[in-house]
Amino acid sequence: MDDQTRIELEAAAFRRLQKHLQEDRTDVQNIDMMNLAGFCRNCLSRWYQEAANERGIEMTKDEGRAAFYGMPFDAWKAKYQTEASATAKAAFSKSHPDH
């Protein structure tokens, strides 16, 4: 496989993950993703922002989040985010003590 094809496949997989999290699994909370996988939508949006910045494209944290979430972060939170359960908060504290 040539590099360009690999890049295109990786980009397609990323777009599919993004769409899945934006449209199909809005019920899955970021804290649950962090507890299970060690990353969440915010991590993905930060990685997107960092990749842009590394290439000389100025992008703020809010712009990176809007690009990944498909809307401003505050709008996404108001529409989809729920209060984390005590169990989820405890699991997060245990697995991410530095946060």
All heavy atoms as an XYZ file, in Angstrom:
800
protein
N       0.862     -1.179      0.000
C       0.000      0.000      0.000
C       0.903      1.235      0.000
O       1.821      1.324      0.810
C      -0.904     -0.024      1.245
C      -1.810      1.173      1.345
S      -2.836      1.224      2.849
C      -3.561     -0.385      2.898
N       0.584      2.188     -0.852
C       1.398      3.405     -0.886
C       0.969      4.354      0.235
O      -0.119      4.218      0.813
C       1.289      4.085     -2.264
C      -0.114      4.545     -2.567
O      -0.478      5.651     -2.107
O      -0.854      3.801     -3.247
N       1.821      5.317      0.550
C       1.578      6.233      1.670
C       0.296      7.043      1.497
O      -0.450      7.245      2.463
C       2.766      7.177      1.865
C       3.951      6.497      2.532
O       3.786      5.404      3.094
O       5.053      7.089      2.499
N       0.030      7.518      0.291
C      -1.166      8.332      0.067
C      -2.436      7.519      0.326
O      -3.375      8.015      0.956
C      -1.178      8.913     -1.349
C      -2.336      9.852     -1.603
C      -2.359     11.061     -0.663
O      -1.317     11.617     -0.320
N      -3.548     11.448     -0.215
N      -2.456      6.288     -0.115
C      -3.624      5.439      0.130
C      -3.792      5.182      1.615
O      -4.910      5.253      2.155
C      -3.498      4.109     -0.639
O      -3.396      4.410     -2.032
C      -4.682      3.194     -0.393
N      -2.704      4.920      2.320
C      -2.752      4.704      3.777
C      -3.310      5.938      4.475
O      -4.199      5.833      5.334
C      -1.362      4.364      4.314
C      -1.338      4.133      5.828
C       0.088      3.933      6.348
N       1.005      4.966      5.928
C       1.094      6.194      6.471
N       0.298      6.528      7.472
N       1.968      7.068      6.032
N      -2.829      7.112      4.086
C      -3.311      8.361      4.679
C      -4.803      8.535      4.427
O      -5.567      8.914      5.327
C      -2.508      9.563      4.131
C      -1.080      9.533      4.684
C      -3.191     10.891      4.472
C      -0.123     10.471      3.971
N      -5.249      8.243      3.222
C      -6.670      8.372      2.884
C      -7.528      7.392      3.683
O      -8.623      7.737      4.135
C      -6.874      8.185      1.385
C      -6.298      9.337      0.572
C      -6.275      9.074     -0.920
O      -6.838      8.046     -1.375
O      -5.693      9.907     -1.650
N      -7.035      6.180      3.866
C      -7.773      5.192      4.663
C      -7.834      5.609      6.128
O      -8.879      5.485      6.781
C      -7.141      3.813      4.521
C      -7.223      3.173      3.130
C      -6.433      1.875      3.111
C      -8.666      2.953      2.721
N      -6.718      6.105      6.655
C      -6.701      6.573      8.044
C      -7.664      7.747      8.219
O      -8.406      7.805      9.216
C      -5.282      6.985      8.441
C      -4.334      5.815      8.575
C      -2.879      6.215      8.718
O      -2.530      7.405      8.532
O      -2.065      5.316      9.014
N      -7.673      8.659      7.265
C      -8.583      9.809      7.334
C     -10.039      9.343      7.273
O     -10.890      9.862      8.002
C      -8.280     10.793      6.210
N     -10.328      8.375      6.421
C     -11.689      7.847      6.313
C     -12.114      7.189      7.623
O     -13.262      7.360      8.073
C     -11.790      6.862      5.154
N     -11.222      6.442      8.244
C     -11.534      5.799      9.520
C     -11.779      6.854     10.602
O     -12.721      6.732     11.409
C     -10.409      4.851      9.931
N     -10.967      7.906     10.624
C     -11.156      8.989     11.586
C     -12.517      9.657     11.373
O     -13.266      9.879     12.330
C     -10.032     10.024     11.459
C     -10.240     11.229     12.334
C      -9.879     11.205     13.669
C     -10.817     12.379     11.823
C     -10.087     12.310     14.475
C     -11.032     13.494     12.626
C     -10.664     13.459     13.958
N     -12.858      9.966     10.123
C     -14.139     10.605      9.837
C     -15.304      9.711     10.262
O     -16.311     10.188     10.781
C     -14.249     10.974      8.353
C     -13.389     12.167      7.955
C     -13.678     12.640      6.547
N     -13.431     11.627      5.543
C     -12.267     11.439      4.922
N     -11.224     12.188      5.209
N     -12.147     10.493      4.010
N     -15.156      8.417     10.081
C     -16.220      7.488     10.486
C     -16.366      7.459     12.005
O     -17.478      7.449     12.533
C     -15.918      6.093      9.955
C     -16.968      5.086     10.338
C     -17.451      4.307      9.169
N     -18.491      3.390      9.559
C     -18.568      2.153      9.148
N     -17.682      1.662      8.304
N     -19.546      1.382      9.543
N     -15.247      7.444     12.732
C     -15.286      7.514     14.193
C     -15.931      8.821     14.635
O     -16.802      8.831     15.521
C     -13.876      7.394     14.775
C     -13.735      7.661     16.275
C     -14.518      6.641     17.090
C     -12.266      7.665     16.672
N     -15.537      9.913     14.021
C     -16.093     11.210     14.357
C     -17.604     11.225     14.141
O     -18.366     11.638     15.018
C     -15.413     12.285     13.517
C     -15.881     13.685     13.803
C     -15.206     14.693     12.901
O     -14.837     14.388     11.760
N     -15.029     15.889     13.419
N     -18.056     10.762     12.996
C     -19.490     10.720     12.687
C     -20.230      9.815     13.675
O     -21.315     10.152     14.153
C     -19.706     10.221     11.264
C     -21.156     10.182     10.822
C     -21.273      9.668      9.381
C     -22.683      9.681      8.866
N     -23.569      8.718      9.491
N     -19.645      8.688     13.991
C     -20.247      7.748     14.940
C     -20.466      8.426     16.296
O     -21.535      8.297     16.903
C     -19.342      6.516     15.077
C     -19.868      5.470     15.986
N     -20.951      4.675     15.685
C     -19.448      5.070     17.224
C     -21.181      3.841     16.681
N     -20.282      4.062     17.632
N     -19.456      9.163     16.770
C     -19.566      9.825     18.070
C     -20.474     11.048     18.016
O     -21.119     11.386     19.005
C     -18.173     10.215     18.584
C     -17.276      9.038     18.948
C     -15.864      9.510     19.264
C     -17.851      8.253     20.107
N     -20.539     11.708     16.842
C     -21.399     12.890     16.693
C     -22.868     12.530     16.531
O     -23.742     13.245     17.015
C     -20.995     13.704     15.460
C     -19.780     14.542     15.605
C     -19.446     15.276     14.309
O     -20.066     15.073     13.274
N     -18.441     16.121     14.383
N     -23.141     11.432     15.818
C     -24.519     11.144     15.426
C     -25.106      9.879     16.045
O     -26.269      9.865     16.433
C     -24.594     11.024     13.898
C     -24.216     12.311     13.188
C     -24.167     12.165     11.681
O     -24.600     11.110     11.157
O     -23.677     13.106     11.027
N     -24.330      8.825     16.104
C     -24.869      7.529     16.529
C     -24.768      7.288     18.030
O     -25.613      6.588     18.592
C     -24.150      6.394     15.796
C     -24.263      6.506     14.288
O     -25.290      7.033     13.806
O     -23.328      6.089     13.594
N     -23.733      7.825     18.670
C     -23.513      7.512     20.085
C     -23.367      8.769     20.937
O     -22.471      8.882     21.772
C     -22.285      6.614     20.245
C     -22.450      5.213     19.684
C     -23.724      4.479     20.137
N     -23.943      4.453     21.570
C     -23.662      3.440     22.372
N     -23.161      2.330     21.875
N     -23.895      3.508     23.663
N     -24.285      9.702     20.743
C     -24.279     10.901     21.583
C     -24.613     10.564     23.032
O     -24.355     11.357     23.930
C     -25.284     11.940     21.051
O     -26.574     11.333     20.974
C     -24.865     12.454     19.673
N     -25.164      9.366     23.252
C     -25.491      8.922     24.600
C     -24.257      8.539     25.402
O     -24.296      8.515     26.626
C     -26.449      7.732     24.550
C     -25.856      6.537     23.820
O     -25.293      6.726     22.715
O     -25.952      5.412     24.339
N     -23.168      8.237     24.727
C     -21.938      7.844     25.420
C     -21.245      9.106     25.916
O     -20.891      9.986     25.135
C     -20.998      7.039     24.494
C     -19.690      6.721     25.201
C     -21.692      5.771     24.021
N     -21.083      9.176     27.217
C     -20.484     10.354     27.833
C     -18.955     10.282     27.783
O     -18.362      9.193     27.799
C     -20.961     10.479     29.284
C     -22.463     10.647     29.415
C     -22.957     11.923     28.763
O     -22.510     13.015     29.099
N     -23.879     11.796     27.817
N     -18.335     11.454     27.741
C     -16.870     11.507     27.702
C     -16.231     10.810     28.901
O     -15.224     10.121     28.752
C     -16.383     12.950     27.599
C     -16.519     13.517     26.209
O     -16.580     12.777     25.226
N     -16.577     14.828     26.108
N     -16.815     10.963     30.065
C     -16.236     10.327     31.255
C     -16.260      8.802     31.115
O     -15.314      8.122     31.513
C     -16.917     10.800     32.563
C     -16.072     10.374     33.766
C     -18.354     10.309     32.645
C     -16.490     11.047     35.069
N     -17.308      8.278     30.502
C     -17.387      6.834     30.284
C     -16.323      6.383     29.284
O     -15.700      5.331     29.460
C     -18.779      6.439     29.812
C     -19.846      6.763     30.848
O     -19.572      6.598     32.057
O     -20.940      7.190     30.450
N     -16.106      7.183     28.250
C     -15.043      6.870     27.282
C     -13.681      6.897     27.964
O     -12.843      6.023     27.729
C     -15.071      7.863     26.115
C     -16.286      7.713     25.214
S     -16.363      8.958     23.903
C     -14.901      8.531     22.954
N     -13.452      7.901     28.800
C     -12.169      8.009     29.511
C     -11.968      6.807     30.427
O     -10.877      6.238     30.483
C     -12.108      9.299     30.331
C     -11.885     10.549     29.507
S     -10.282     10.611     28.688
C      -9.187     10.787     30.083
N     -13.009      6.410     31.132
C     -12.896      5.282     32.047
C     -12.633      3.977     31.310
O     -11.888      3.126     31.791
C     -14.160      5.154     32.908
C     -14.259      6.243     33.953
O     -13.267      6.884     34.301
N     -15.457      6.484     34.443
N     -13.223      3.823     30.158
C     -13.084      2.584     29.411
C     -11.858      2.572     28.501
O     -11.099      1.607     28.479
C     -14.344      2.345     28.562
C     -14.357      1.068     27.744
C     -14.327     -0.156     28.653
C     -15.586      1.028     26.847
N     -11.659      3.650     27.754
C     -10.623      3.655     26.713
C      -9.424      4.537     27.015
O      -8.389      4.425     26.343
C     -11.247      4.097     25.386
N      -9.559      5.434     27.985
C      -8.446      6.328     28.303
C      -8.370      7.551     27.411
O      -7.408      8.309     27.472
N      -9.378      7.756     26.558
C      -9.479      8.974     25.754
C     -10.956      9.254     25.502
O     -11.803      8.383     25.696
C      -8.720      8.844     24.425
C      -9.387      7.943     23.420
C     -10.234      8.455     22.454
C      -9.171      6.574     23.447
C     -10.853      7.622     21.531
C      -9.779      5.733     22.522
C     -10.629      6.256     21.565
N     -11.239     10.499     25.090
C     -12.623     10.884     24.836
C     -12.686     11.859     23.668
O     -11.687     12.111     23.011
C     -13.246     11.496     26.092
S     -12.536     13.099     26.547
N     -13.849     12.414     23.432
C     -14.022     13.382     22.352
C     -13.098     14.582     22.537
O     -12.563     15.108     21.575
C     -15.479     13.859     22.295
C     -16.461     12.808     21.862
C     -17.893     13.357     22.010
N     -18.894     12.354     21.696
C     -19.380     11.498     22.581
N     -18.963     11.491     23.833
N     -20.296     10.613     22.197
N     -12.936     15.027     23.779
C     -12.056     16.167     24.032
C     -10.617     15.832     23.665
O      -9.903     16.674     23.126
C     -12.140     16.621     25.488
C     -13.467     17.265     25.810
O     -14.148     17.787     24.932
N     -13.842     17.229     27.070
N     -10.180     14.625     23.957
C      -8.831     14.197     23.571
C      -8.695     14.223     22.054
O      -7.706     14.737     21.518
C      -8.536     12.793     24.086
S      -8.559     12.614     25.876
N      -9.684     13.675     21.360
C      -9.650     13.641     19.905
C      -9.625     15.053     19.330
O      -8.881     15.336     18.383
C     -10.835     12.850     19.356
C     -10.769     11.342     19.607
C     -12.154     10.715     19.463
C      -9.783     10.689     18.661
N     -10.401     15.953     19.905
C     -10.407     17.326     19.406
C      -9.073     18.016     19.696
O      -8.587     18.802     18.885
C     -11.574     18.124     19.999
O     -11.403     18.368     21.380
N      -8.457     17.700     20.825
C      -7.141     18.267     21.153
C      -6.081     17.733     20.203
O      -5.230     18.479     19.718
C      -6.774     17.969     22.613
C      -5.469     18.664     23.038
C      -5.057     18.337     24.471
N      -4.529     16.982     24.527
C      -5.101     15.969     25.155
N      -6.231     16.127     25.801
N      -4.543     14.783     25.160
N      -6.127     16.444     19.888
C      -5.171     15.862     18.946
C      -5.334     16.504     17.571
O      -4.351     16.741     16.865
C      -5.334     14.358     18.870
C      -5.086     13.651     20.171
C      -4.377     14.119     21.249
C      -5.573     12.362     20.556
N      -4.400     13.198     22.269
C      -5.114     12.099     21.874
C      -6.355     11.398     19.917
C      -5.407     10.925     22.546
C      -6.647     10.231     20.597
C      -6.170      9.993     21.892
N      -6.570     16.776     17.181
C      -6.860     17.441     15.913
C      -6.245     18.843     15.923
O      -5.559     19.253     14.976
C      -8.367     17.496     15.729
C      -8.845     18.027     14.408
C      -9.037     17.179     13.321
C      -9.139     19.379     14.238
C      -9.503     17.660     12.101
C      -9.605     19.870     13.032
C      -9.780     19.004     11.970
O     -10.235     19.488     10.779
N      -6.475     19.583     17.003
C      -5.920     20.931     17.150
C      -4.397     20.900     17.123
O      -3.766     21.703     16.443
C      -6.402     21.558     18.460
C      -5.765     22.912     18.744
C      -5.794     23.286     20.212
O      -6.245     22.523     21.057
N      -5.294     24.456     20.516
N      -3.803     19.971     17.857
C      -2.344     19.864     17.892
C      -1.776     19.549     16.508
O      -0.744     20.093     16.116
C      -1.906     18.804     18.904
C      -2.138     19.227     20.338
C      -1.948     18.099     21.350
O      -1.725     16.931     20.942
O      -2.039     18.379     22.559
N      -2.436     18.672     15.765
C      -1.988     18.340     14.412
C      -2.043     19.576     13.517
O      -1.126     19.817     12.720
C      -2.832     17.210     13.831
N      -3.102     20.365     13.653
C      -3.214     21.603     12.867
C      -2.088     22.559     13.244
O      -1.395     23.092     12.368
C      -4.574     22.256     13.096
N      -1.886     22.754     14.548
C      -0.851     23.670     15.018
C       0.540     23.235     14.572
O       1.360     24.081     14.192
C      -0.903     23.815     16.537
C      -2.162     24.505     17.054
O      -2.504     24.365     18.223
N      -2.873     25.231     16.216
N       0.799     21.934     14.591
C       2.099     21.416     14.150
C       2.356     21.706     12.677
O       3.500     21.765     12.242
C       2.178     19.905     14.392
C       2.328     19.525     15.843
C       2.138     18.036     16.096
O       1.975     17.257     15.128
O       2.138     17.651     17.285
N       1.295     21.887     11.920
C       1.408     22.170     10.484
C       1.313     23.657     10.189
O       1.146     24.063      9.042
C       0.356     21.389      9.710
C       0.711     19.906      9.640
C      -0.483     19.035      9.352
N      -0.114     17.622      9.346
C       0.093     16.873     10.417
N      -0.002     17.400     11.627
N       0.405     15.593     10.316
N       1.384     24.474     11.237
C       1.342     25.917     11.058
C      -0.047     26.489     10.888
O      -0.194     27.655     10.524
N      -1.077     25.695     11.149
C      -2.458     26.163     11.075
C      -2.877     26.570     12.479
O      -2.924     25.724     13.375
C      -3.398     25.068     10.527
C      -2.949     24.622      9.137
C      -4.847     25.542     10.531
C      -3.590     23.332      8.665
N      -3.139     27.842     12.666
C      -3.541     28.302     13.990
C      -4.960     27.845     14.275
O      -5.872     28.094     13.489
C      -3.428     29.819     14.074
C      -1.982     30.278     14.000
C      -1.750     31.608     14.686
O      -2.589     32.014     15.513
O      -0.723     32.202     14.392
N      -5.111     27.138     15.383
C      -6.420     26.636     15.786
C      -6.468     26.664     17.306
O      -5.580     26.138     17.969
C      -6.631     25.207     15.273
C      -7.992     24.628     15.621
S      -8.242     22.970     14.948
C      -8.404     23.346     13.220
N      -7.505     27.279     17.843
C      -7.670     27.337     19.286
C      -8.306     26.037     19.786
O      -8.818     25.239     18.993
C      -8.583     28.509     19.695
O      -9.907     28.258     19.202
C      -8.056     29.845     19.178
N      -8.301     25.888     21.091
C      -8.957     24.734     21.711
C     -10.438     24.699     21.329
O     -10.967     23.647     20.967
C      -8.793     24.833     23.236
C      -9.454     23.747     24.029
C      -9.195     23.991     25.520
C      -9.885     22.999     26.390
N      -9.605     23.237     27.821
N     -11.108     25.846     21.389
C     -12.526     25.901     21.041
C     -12.762     25.577     19.568
O     -13.741     24.900     19.230
C     -13.117     27.269     21.369
C     -13.296     27.493     22.866
O     -13.345     26.497     23.624
O     -13.384     28.664     23.280
N     -11.879     26.037     18.686
C     -12.012     25.726     17.263
C     -11.792     24.240     17.008
O     -12.489     23.633     16.197
C     -11.025     26.558     16.440
C     -11.368     28.033     16.402
C     -10.271     28.900     15.823
O      -9.072     28.506     15.874
O     -10.594     29.993     15.323
N     -10.838     23.642     17.715
C     -10.602     22.207     17.585
C     -11.796     21.406     18.056
O     -12.200     20.433     17.416
N     -12.382     21.820     19.167
C     -13.563     21.124     19.679
C     -14.733     21.256     18.710
O     -15.433     20.285     18.427
C     -13.942     21.644     21.056
C     -13.036     21.104     22.148
C     -13.489     21.558     23.505
N     -12.739     20.852     24.546
C     -12.909     21.051     25.832
N     -13.815     21.917     26.261
N     -12.196     20.388     26.718
N     -14.956     22.460     18.193
C     -16.063     22.669     17.247
C     -15.842     21.822     15.992
O     -16.798     21.252     15.456
C     -16.187     24.146     16.888
N     -14.595     21.718     15.541
C     -14.296     20.913     14.355
C     -14.591     19.445     14.621
O     -15.139     18.749     13.759
C     -12.833     21.093     13.947
N     -14.271     18.956     15.812
C     -14.510     17.540     16.097
C     -15.962     17.260     16.470
O     -16.551     16.295     16.000
C     -13.582     16.998     17.193
C     -13.720     15.510     17.306
C     -13.076     14.679     16.412
C     -14.567     14.938     18.238
C     -13.261     13.305     16.451
C     -14.757     13.563     18.288
C     -14.097     12.752     17.395
N     -16.550     18.102     17.304
C     -17.919     17.874     17.767
C     -18.964     18.192     16.688
O     -20.099     17.748     16.782
C     -18.217     18.718     19.005
C     -17.673     18.152     20.300
C     -16.366     18.413     20.718
C     -18.467     17.361     21.116
C     -15.879     17.908     21.909
C     -17.991     16.849     22.318
C     -16.690     17.128     22.708
O     -16.215     16.624     23.888
N     -18.585     19.007     15.707
C     -19.534     19.400     14.671
C     -20.424     20.549     15.100
O     -21.389     20.892     14.416
N     -20.108     21.158     16.213
C     -20.837     22.314     16.755
C     -19.995     22.872     17.894
O     -19.079     22.193     18.385
C     -22.224     21.890     17.277
C     -22.196     20.953     18.463
S     -23.830     20.421     19.058
C     -24.359     19.348     17.747
N     -20.284     24.084     18.346
C     -19.550     24.600     19.514
C     -19.709     23.636     20.706
O     -20.775     23.040     20.899
C     -20.206     25.953     19.784
C     -20.773     26.362     18.459
C     -21.217     25.068     17.812
N     -18.645     23.506     21.475
C     -18.635     22.572     22.597
C     -19.766     22.850     23.583
O     -20.421     21.926     24.074
C     -17.271     22.619     23.290
C     -17.122     21.662     24.429
C     -17.326     20.306     24.257
C     -16.761     22.112     25.687
C     -17.178     19.404     25.314
C     -16.600     21.227     26.748
C     -16.812     19.883     26.554
N     -20.013     24.131     23.882
C     -21.085     24.464     24.825
C     -22.440     23.988     24.320
O     -23.283     23.550     25.108
C     -21.116     25.966     25.103
C     -19.945     26.428     25.962
O     -19.324     25.586     26.648
O     -19.643     27.643     25.951
N     -22.657     24.082     23.011
C     -23.921     23.605     22.428
C     -24.023     22.088     22.563
O     -25.088     21.557     22.898
C     -24.026     24.025     20.964
N     -22.928     21.385     22.317
C     -22.932     19.924     22.446
C     -23.216     19.523     23.891
O     -24.043     18.637     24.150
C     -21.602     19.335     21.979
C     -21.656     17.846     21.852
C     -21.987     17.125     20.759
C     -21.414     16.883     22.887
N     -21.967     15.774     21.034
C     -21.617     15.611     22.334
C     -21.050     16.974     24.225
C     -21.459     14.445     23.079
C     -20.893     15.808     24.958
C     -21.104     14.562     24.377
N     -22.543     20.193     24.835
C     -22.768     19.879     26.251
C     -24.231     20.098     26.639
O     -24.826     19.263     27.320
C     -21.860     20.733     27.145
C     -20.449     20.264     27.178
C     -19.508     21.001     28.105
C     -20.024     22.086     28.942
N     -19.012     22.760     29.765
N     -24.803     21.214     26.209
C     -26.191     21.510     26.552
C     -27.148     20.486     25.949
O     -28.149     20.126     26.573
C     -26.558     22.914     26.075
N     -26.830     19.997     24.774
C     -27.722     19.076     24.071
C     -27.566     17.627     24.532
O     -28.546     16.897     24.620
C     -27.452     19.179     22.573
C     -28.458     18.475     21.710
C     -28.243     18.818     20.242
C     -29.296     18.152     19.384
N     -29.166     18.503     17.974
N     -26.319     17.207     24.834
C     -26.069     15.778     25.051
C     -25.458     15.388     26.399
O     -25.584     14.244     26.806
C     -25.139     15.240     23.959
C     -25.709     15.352     22.579
C     -25.138     16.183     21.629
C     -26.838     14.616     22.204
C     -25.655     16.286     20.343
C     -27.368     14.715     20.930
C     -26.774     15.552     20.007
O     -27.294     15.645     18.758
N     -24.753     16.293     27.050
C     -24.030     15.882     28.260
C     -24.966     15.765     29.446
O     -25.814     16.617     29.673
C     -22.907     16.877     28.577
C     -22.019     16.391     29.712
C     -20.741     17.196     29.804
O     -20.056     17.376     28.801
N     -20.428     17.685     30.984
N     -24.799     14.684     30.181
C     -25.575     14.464     31.401
C     -24.627     14.461     32.592
O     -23.406     14.365     32.429
C     -26.330     13.122     31.339
O     -25.379     12.060     31.218
C     -27.291     13.086     30.159
N     -25.184     14.545     33.758
C     -24.378     14.496     34.974
C     -23.776     13.097     35.122
O     -24.484     12.094     34.978
C     -25.236     14.820     36.199
C     -24.503     14.778     37.518
C     -23.433     15.856     37.672
O     -23.572     16.928     37.055
O     -22.460     15.612     38.405
N     -22.495     13.050     35.387
C     -21.825     11.761     35.575
C     -22.281     11.123     36.876
O     -22.504     11.803     37.885
C     -20.313     11.959     35.593
N     -22.406      9.817     36.835
C     -22.804      9.089     38.050
C     -21.658      9.092     39.058
O     -20.495      9.306     38.701
C     -23.163      7.647     37.698
O     -21.989      6.937     37.316
N     -21.996      8.837     40.298
C     -20.976      8.753     41.349
C     -19.985      7.634     41.028
O     -18.776      7.774     41.259
C     -21.633      8.523     42.701
N     -20.465      6.552     40.469
C     -19.594      5.429     40.095
C     -18.608      5.845     39.008
O     -17.424      5.532     39.087
C     -20.445      4.235     39.606
O     -21.360      3.876     40.642
C     -19.581      3.050     39.242
N     -19.098      6.555     37.990
C     -18.221      7.010     36.901
C     -17.196      7.999     37.425
O     -16.013      7.942     37.049
C     -19.047      7.640     35.788
N     -17.618      8.912     38.305
C     -16.690      9.892     38.886
C     -15.612      9.193     39.720
O     -14.436      9.553     39.655
C     -17.445     10.903     39.741
C     -18.279     11.872     38.925
C     -19.039     12.813     39.855
C     -19.938     13.748     39.101
N     -20.695     14.640     39.993
N     -16.009      8.203     40.496
C     -15.044      7.471     41.323
C     -14.055      6.711     40.452
O     -12.846      6.705     40.722
C     -15.771      6.518     42.270
N     -14.536      6.076     39.407
C     -13.654      5.345     38.487
C     -12.682      6.298     37.812
O     -11.499      5.991     37.654
C     -14.479      4.593     37.448
N     -13.171      7.478     37.423
C     -12.303      8.462     36.778
C     -11.232      8.943     37.753
O     -10.058      9.046     37.392
C     -13.127      9.648     36.260
C     -12.311     10.647     35.523
C     -11.990     10.465     34.188
C     -11.842     11.788     36.147
C     -11.229     11.377     33.490
C     -11.073     12.718     35.472
C     -10.767     12.522     34.139
N     -11.617      9.245     38.985
C     -10.651      9.689     39.990
C      -9.575      8.657     40.232
O      -8.397      8.989     40.440
C     -11.354     10.021     41.297
O     -12.183     11.141     41.143
N      -9.968      7.396     40.217
C      -9.018      6.310     40.455
C      -8.060      6.137     39.268
O      -6.855      5.978     39.462
C      -9.772      4.999     40.700
C      -8.873      3.839     41.054
C      -9.701      2.604     41.371
C      -8.783      1.433     41.686
N      -9.539      0.213     41.968
N      -8.581      6.196     38.055
C      -7.734      5.957     36.880
C      -7.020      7.205     36.385
O      -6.058      7.099     35.625
C      -8.562      5.342     35.745
O      -9.563      6.244     35.329
N      -7.468      8.382     36.792
C      -6.865      9.638     36.358
C      -6.673     10.556     37.560
O      -7.281     11.630     37.650
C      -7.747     10.324     35.311
C      -7.954      9.518     34.087
N      -8.927      8.549     33.987
C      -7.288      9.511     32.917
C      -8.854      7.980     32.794
N      -7.877      8.545     32.128
N      -5.816     10.180     38.512
C      -5.679     10.947     39.746
C      -5.117     12.360     39.540
O      -5.301     13.217     40.395
C      -4.722     10.094     40.593
C      -4.000      9.245     39.621
C      -4.939      9.021     38.480
N      -4.495     12.610     38.391
C      -3.908     13.922     38.135
C      -4.917     14.936     37.594
O      -4.579     16.098     37.396
C      -2.731     13.796     37.183
C      -3.103     13.116     35.863
O      -3.975     12.243     35.868
O      -2.491     13.467     34.843
N      -6.155     14.530     37.356
C      -7.169     15.454     36.819
C      -7.999     16.039     37.919
O      -8.468     15.574     38.798
C      -8.076     14.742     35.806
C      -7.435     14.641     34.461
N      -6.562     13.642     34.150
C      -7.537     15.429     33.373
C      -6.148     13.800     32.906
N      -6.732     14.881     32.410
